[in-house]
Amino acid sequence: MDEQEQKLLKELLQKKLHGTLSKEEEQMLFDLSAKKTGRSPSTPTSSANLATGLSKLNNLITATDSLTNTLEEMAGKVNTHSSQAEAKQTIAEM
């Protein structure tokens, strides 16, 4: 990627950031991004696919958070039972 393409890529990214990118410019941005990262240019992901993917990602994050909370609760119970067992063993040894 030469200097002129890098400059164009930066300009297109700025336009994308400000929401002023045309369809043609969006395709140019996608192609330049693909070139910079070494990917082969293809049709960009549609907004519908992106929304679906984000929804699935949100569901996965929610499920992961729920699982993490459950595991933390279980770890707390194990620690409690372990402490109780140690206390009982200490009393039994007296």
C-alpha positions, -999 to +999 in steps of 0.1 A: +000+000+000+016+033-011+014+066+006-014+079-015-036+049-007-029+053+030-039+090+028-071+080+010-078+053+036-075+078+064-098+103+046-124+076+040-122+065+076-128+101+087-159+103+064-171+069+078-167+082+114-187+113+105-214+093+086-208+111+053-195+081+033-212+073+000-217+037-012-189+040-037-166+054-010-176+026+013-166+000-013-133+018-018-128+018+020-135-019+022-111-027-007-083-005+008-088-021+042-087-055+027-055-046+008-039-032+040-047-063+061-038-087+033-073-100+029-089-105-005-115-078-013-151-091-013-185-077-006-187-060+028-210-074+055-244-060+052-260-040+080-286-068+086-258-094+090-240-070+113-271-064+135-277-102+137-241-108+146-242-081+173-274-095+187-259-130+189-228-116+205-249-098+231-267-130+239-234-148+242-221-121+266-252-124+287-250-162+289-213-159+297-220-134+325-247-157+339-224-187+338-196-167+355-220-156+383-231-192+388-195-204+390-187-177+415-216-188+436-206-224+435-170-215+443-183-196+473-203-226+485-172-249+481-151-225+501-178-224+528-180-262+530-142-265+530-139-241+559-167-259+578-149-292+572-116-278+584-133-264+615-150-298+623-116-316+618-099-291+641-126-297+668-124-335+663-086-334+668-090-316+702 
